[in-house]
Amino acid sequence: MFPDVSPMDLLTLAILVVLLFGPDKLPEVIQSMVGFLRKVREFSDSAKEEIRSELGPELKDFEFEDLRPKMFIRKHVLDGDNLGIDEIRAALDPSAELSDLAEAVRDAGNAGRSEPPARSGVSPSEETPSDPVSHPAFDPDAT
């Protein structure tokens, strides 16, 4: 119920309660607190049952925990048949679009080339030096 309460916090709280009420009144305070908590729980349970009876038979399996946002998402989005986590990941994954874009760029680059791409097994020192005069200069205005 209280996930971030450490044992040191509980010890500090116990010492504070003993100092405030004293050891002689401590059993009475504990009994009154337990009684108060029981009444609150009974009130809560009766309110839940009243709400369930008012909702009718079509919502007889209604759980109040389903109204919490985490539980609602877990029940209706992640576990439901409508939409699963795999579909969400696939919809949000840009890798397919990026691979299509990279392939289009490669195809466009290869289409503009008149010669086949260089062999990857040949080192640059083994390649024949290219003549700078044989390649036309880049002209950004030429399209």
Secondary structure, DSSP 4 states (H G I P E B T S, - for coil): --TT--HHHHHHHHHHHHHHHHHHHHHHHHHHHHHHHHHHHHHHHHHHHHHHHHH-GGGTT--GGGGSHHHHHIIIIISSSS--HHHHHHHH--HHHHHHHHHHHHHHHHHH-SSPPPPTTS-TTTSPPPPTTTSPPP-TT--
